[in-house]
Amino acid sequence: MEKVCRDWASQAFGKGMVKAEYWDDFEVNAKAAAAEIFRVKDFSEGEAKLNELLQEYAPKEIIAVGGDENSAIKNIYDKIAQSGRKIYTGKYDIYEHRDSADIGISTAEFCVAETGSLCVDNYSYEARVTSMLPFVNIVFVNANYVVKDVTVACKIIGKVFNKGYVGFVTGPSRTADIERVLSLGVHGPNKLLIIAVEDFEGVR
């Protein structure tokens, strides 16, 4: 999957820019923006939480990205497929099922404490489709990758951005265009569910 940066941790994160100590502020602000957060110790717990969410939302079809960059996430997707659920991870399969998928599973590069946002590297078409079209977007992110504010986030992006698409996701899609009444899920996912994994060691 094409990305703006293949390894944000080594190529973009400068000294002191990314700190786990900003997590509490991120969590408060993300929840205020209607995101749901599940902090887990490792990918084993992450897989268990994901399975709970799949049981709850009972999707007919799932489109998913991130397995190419992370072996633990790929293993989770393989197990979902083996369980009999319809999950599509290939570029062309995602394209074919973009309108019918109920859940999109994706990844984020880091969290922004100030706004409760996720920074997503969505250079590839399949990444954009997966995170924007399904009713529910489930996102895996490293719980230790948190920056203080948008200014720092932009400095990080500026170190590696040449071309492509990088964005900030803050809660589910929302609009108040019609009579100033807030509606969720009009222009994108109705639910943003974040699985923040503390231990990413040995999976890249």
NUFIKE-186714 format. One record per residue (C-alpha): residue in three letters; x, y, z. Coordinates in nm, 2 decimals. Example, Ala and Ser with C-alpha at 12.3 -4.5 7.8 and 13.67 -1.06 7.14 Angstrom:
2
KOLDO    r      xx      yy      zz
KOLDO  ALA    1.23   -0.45    0.78
KOLDO  SER    1.37   -0.11    0.71
***
This chain:
204
KOLDO    r      xx      yy      zz
KOLDO  MET    0.00    0.00    0.00
KOLDO  GLU    0.15    0.33   -0.11
KOLDO  LYS    0.21    0.58    0.18
KOLDO  VAL    0.35    0.93    0.22
KOLDO  CYS    0.60    0.78    0.46
KOLDO  ARG    0.69    0.41    0.50
KOLDO  ASP    0.81    0.45    0.86
KOLDO  TRP    0.69    0.76    1.05
KOLDO  ALA    0.86    0.66    1.37
KOLDO  SER    1.21    0.66    1.23
KOLDO  GLN    1.18    0.92    0.95
KOLDO  ALA    0.94    1.18    1.09
KOLDO  PHE    0.93    1.17    1.47
KOLDO  GLY    1.19    1.42    1.60
KOLDO  LYS    1.34    1.40    1.95
KOLDO  GLY    1.09    1.49    2.22
KOLDO  MET    0.80    1.54    1.97
KOLDO  VAL    0.61    1.22    2.05
KOLDO  LYS    0.54    1.14    2.41
KOLDO  ALA    0.32    0.88    2.58
KOLDO  GLU    0.26    1.13    2.86
KOLDO  TYR    0.02    1.32    2.63
KOLDO  TRP   -0.22    1.03    2.62
KOLDO  ASP   -0.46    1.14    2.89
KOLDO  ASP   -0.53    1.47    2.71
KOLDO  PHE   -0.58    1.29    2.39
KOLDO  GLU   -0.82    1.05    2.54
KOLDO  VAL   -1.03    1.33    2.70
KOLDO  ASN   -1.05    1.53    2.38
KOLDO  ALA   -1.11    1.23    2.15
KOLDO  LYS   -1.40    1.12    2.37
KOLDO  ALA   -1.54    1.48    2.37
KOLDO  ALA   -1.55    1.45    1.99
KOLDO  ALA   -1.76    1.13    2.02
KOLDO  ALA   -1.48    0.88    1.94
KOLDO  GLU   -1.48    0.56    2.14
KOLDO  ILE   -1.14    0.45    2.27
KOLDO  PHE   -1.02    0.10    2.38
KOLDO  ARG   -0.67    0.10    2.52
KOLDO  VAL   -0.51   -0.25    2.52
KOLDO  LYS   -0.18   -0.40    2.63
KOLDO  ASP   -0.09   -0.58    2.31
KOLDO  PHE   -0.23   -0.71    1.98
KOLDO  SER   -0.37   -1.02    2.15
KOLDO  GLU   -0.59   -0.80    2.36
KOLDO  GLY   -0.65   -0.58    2.05
KOLDO  GLU   -0.77   -0.88    1.86
KOLDO  ALA   -1.01   -0.98    2.14
KOLDO  LYS   -1.15   -0.63    2.15
KOLDO  LEU   -1.19   -0.62    1.77
KOLDO  ASN   -1.38   -0.95    1.78
KOLDO  GLU   -1.61   -0.80    2.05
KOLDO  LEU   -1.68   -0.50    1.82
KOLDO  LEU   -1.75   -0.73    1.52
KOLDO  GLN   -1.99   -0.93    1.73
KOLDO  GLU   -2.17   -0.61    1.84
KOLDO  TYR   -2.19   -0.45    1.49
KOLDO  ALA   -2.23   -0.78    1.30
KOLDO  PRO   -2.10   -0.65    0.96
KOLDO  LYS   -2.19   -0.83    0.64
KOLDO  GLU   -1.87   -0.71    0.48
KOLDO  ILE   -1.54   -0.56    0.61
KOLDO  ILE   -1.27   -0.38    0.42
KOLDO  ALA   -0.94   -0.34    0.59
KOLDO  VAL   -0.59   -0.20    0.54
KOLDO  GLY   -0.27   -0.19    0.74
KOLDO  GLY   -0.18   -0.56    0.72
KOLDO  ASP    0.09   -0.50    0.47
KOLDO  GLU    0.28   -0.28    0.71
KOLDO  ASN    0.22   -0.47    1.03
KOLDO  SER    0.24   -0.85    1.07
KOLDO  ALA    0.03   -0.86    1.38
KOLDO  ILE   -0.26   -0.68    1.21
KOLDO  LYS   -0.23   -0.91    0.91
KOLDO  ASN   -0.25   -1.21    1.14
KOLDO  ILE   -0.57   -1.06    1.29
KOLDO  TYR   -0.72   -1.01    0.94
KOLDO  ASP   -0.63   -1.37    0.84
KOLDO  LYS   -0.81   -1.50    1.15
KOLDO  ILE   -1.11   -1.30    1.07
KOLDO  ALA   -1.12   -1.45    0.72
KOLDO  GLN   -1.08   -1.80    0.86
KOLDO  SER   -1.37   -1.74    1.09
KOLDO  GLY   -1.60   -1.71    0.79
KOLDO  ARG   -1.65   -1.33    0.79
KOLDO  LYS   -1.62   -1.15    0.46
KOLDO  ILE   -1.31   -0.93    0.49
KOLDO  TYR   -1.14   -0.78    0.19
KOLDO  THR   -0.78   -0.65    0.22
KOLDO  GLY   -0.66   -0.63   -0.14
KOLDO  LYS   -0.67   -0.31   -0.33
KOLDO  TYR   -0.91   -0.42   -0.60
KOLDO  ASP   -1.13   -0.62   -0.36
KOLDO  ILE   -1.16   -0.31   -0.15
KOLDO  TYR   -1.26   -0.11   -0.46
KOLDO  GLU   -1.53   -0.37   -0.55
KOLDO  HIS   -1.68   -0.37   -0.20
KOLDO  ARG   -1.64   -0.01   -0.11
KOLDO  ASP   -2.01    0.06   -0.12
KOLDO  SER   -2.13   -0.25    0.05
KOLDO  ALA   -1.89   -0.28    0.34
KOLDO  ASP   -2.03   -0.21    0.68
KOLDO  ILE   -1.70   -0.17    0.87
KOLDO  GLY   -1.36   -0.03    0.76
KOLDO  ILE   -1.05   -0.12    0.96
KOLDO  SER   -0.76    0.11    0.92
KOLDO  THR   -0.45    0.25    1.10
KOLDO  ALA   -0.33    0.59    1.22
KOLDO  GLU    0.03    0.72    1.24
KOLDO  PHE   -0.01    0.91    1.57
KOLDO  CYS   -0.25    1.09    1.80
KOLDO  VAL   -0.29    1.47    1.86
KOLDO  ALA   -0.36    1.55    2.23
KOLDO  GLU   -0.48    1.90    2.18
KOLDO  THR   -0.77    1.81    1.95
KOLDO  GLY   -0.82    1.44    2.02
KOLDO  SER   -0.74    1.37    1.65
KOLDO  LEU   -0.57    1.09    1.47
KOLDO  CYS   -0.32    1.16    1.20
KOLDO  VAL   -0.38    0.93    0.90
KOLDO  ASP   -0.15    0.86    0.61
KOLDO  ASN   -0.41    0.79    0.34
KOLDO  TYR   -0.19    0.83    0.03
KOLDO  SER   -0.34    0.52   -0.12
KOLDO  TYR   -0.69    0.50   -0.26
KOLDO  GLU   -0.78    0.19   -0.06
KOLDO  ALA   -0.68    0.36    0.26
KOLDO  ARG   -0.91    0.66    0.19
KOLDO  VAL   -1.20    0.44    0.10
KOLDO  THR   -1.16    0.22    0.40
KOLDO  SER   -1.16    0.50    0.65
KOLDO  MET   -1.42    0.72    0.49
KOLDO  LEU   -1.70    0.51    0.34
KOLDO  PRO   -1.82    0.24    0.58
KOLDO  PHE   -2.06    0.32    0.86
KOLDO  VAL   -1.81    0.22    1.12
KOLDO  ASN   -1.43    0.30    1.11
KOLDO  ILE   -1.21    0.10    1.35
KOLDO  VAL   -0.86    0.23    1.38
KOLDO  PHE   -0.55    0.07    1.52
KOLDO  VAL   -0.29    0.32    1.66
KOLDO  ASN    0.02    0.30    1.88
KOLDO  ALA   -0.09    0.43    2.22
KOLDO  ASN    0.26    0.57    2.28
KOLDO  TYR    0.26    0.78    1.96
KOLDO  VAL    0.10    1.11    2.09
KOLDO  VAL    0.20    1.46    2.01
KOLDO  LYS    0.11    1.77    2.22
KOLDO  ASP   -0.07    1.98    1.96
KOLDO  VAL   -0.14    2.05    1.59
KOLDO  THR    0.17    2.27    1.56
KOLDO  VAL    0.39    1.97    1.64
KOLDO  ALA    0.19    1.74    1.42
KOLDO  CYS    0.24    1.97    1.12
KOLDO  LYS    0.62    1.99    1.19
KOLDO  ILE    0.63    1.61    1.18
KOLDO  ILE    0.43    1.59    0.86
KOLDO  GLY    0.65    1.86    0.71
KOLDO  LYS    0.96    1.65    0.76
KOLDO  VAL    0.84    1.37    0.52
KOLDO  PHE    0.56    1.51    0.31
KOLDO  ASN    0.63    1.54   -0.06
KOLDO  LYS    0.31    1.44   -0.22
KOLDO  GLY    0.00    1.23   -0.13
KOLDO  TYR   -0.27    1.27    0.13
KOLDO  VAL   -0.23    1.31    0.51
KOLDO  GLY   -0.53    1.41    0.72
KOLDO  PHE   -0.66    1.45    1.07
KOLDO  VAL   -0.96    1.26    1.19
KOLDO  THR   -1.15    1.39    1.49
KOLDO  GLY   -1.44    1.18    1.59
KOLDO  PRO   -1.70    1.05    1.35
KOLDO  SER   -1.82    1.25    1.06
KOLDO  ARG   -2.05    1.53    1.16
KOLDO  THR   -2.24    1.82    1.00
KOLDO  ALA   -2.48    2.09    1.12
KOLDO  ASP   -2.56    2.24    0.78
KOLDO  ILE   -2.93    2.18    0.80
KOLDO  GLU   -3.10    2.41    1.05
KOLDO  ARG   -2.79    2.39    1.26
KOLDO  VAL   -2.89    2.05    1.39
KOLDO  LEU   -2.59    1.82    1.45
KOLDO  SER   -2.60    1.50    1.25
KOLDO  LEU   -2.34    1.22    1.26
KOLDO  GLY   -2.23    1.00    0.97
KOLDO  VAL   -2.36    1.22    0.69
KOLDO  HIS   -2.03    1.26    0.50
KOLDO  GLY   -1.84    0.97    0.65
KOLDO  PRO   -1.84    0.71    0.93
KOLDO  ASN   -2.11    0.73    1.20
KOLDO  LYS   -1.87    0.56    1.45
KOLDO  LEU   -1.50    0.61    1.51
KOLDO  LEU   -1.37    0.33    1.73
KOLDO  ILE   -1.00    0.35    1.83
KOLDO  ILE   -0.80    0.05    1.95
KOLDO  ALA   -0.48    0.19    2.10
KOLDO  VAL   -0.22   -0.07    2.15
KOLDO  GLU    0.06   -0.01    2.40
KOLDO  ASP    0.30   -0.28    2.28
KOLDO  PHE    0.40   -0.27    1.91
KOLDO  GLU    0.73   -0.44    1.97
KOLDO  GLY    0.84   -0.70    1.72
KOLDO  VAL    0.55   -0.66    1.48
KOLDO  ARG    0.69   -0.42    1.22
***
